[in-house]
Amino acid sequence: MTILSGISTTRQLYSSVFIQELYPWMNKAIESMQNHVKLREFPMSASGKSIREYEQIISGAINQCLNGADPKQVMQDAANTMSRLIK
């Protein structure tokens, strides 16, 4: 797996002697990312709530449905929870 610029998201890869010999600059790239990447925050909605809250409600409802819960009831509960957040 890679992210932007082909940098791997798996840290174990960087401890490989083989990889370090092929890409001697790799350690500097990792060091640079650790020191200069800003923390990402979820955006806020118009109601001032984090978008993450809504995503957690929706993903939780989907997960419940996939695990056998009644989809109609689960989605109604999720809709009610989201309505309370919006108010």
HUJOPE-V229223 format. One record per pair of residues at least 12 apart in sequence whose ideal C-beta (glycine too) atoms are under 8 Angstrom apart, sorted by sequence separation. I is the first residue (numbers start at 1). J is the second residue. D is the distance in whole Angstrom. If there is no record, write none. Layout:
BEGIN
i=I j=J d=D
i=I j=J d=D
END
This chain:
BEGIN
i=14 j=26 d=6
i=14 j=27 d=7
i=42 j=55 d=8
i=61 j=74 d=5
i=61 j=75 d=6
i=14 j=30 d=6
i=61 j=77 d=7
i=61 j=78 d=4
i=60 j=78 d=7
i=58 j=78 d=6
i=57 j=78 d=5
i=7 j=29 d=6
i=7 j=30 d=8
i=57 j=81 d=5
i=57 j=82 d=6
i=7 j=33 d=7
i=54 j=82 d=6
i=57 j=85 d=8
i=54 j=85 d=7
i=53 j=85 d=6
i=49 j=85 d=5
i=49 j=86 d=8
i=47 j=85 d=7
i=47 j=86 d=5
END
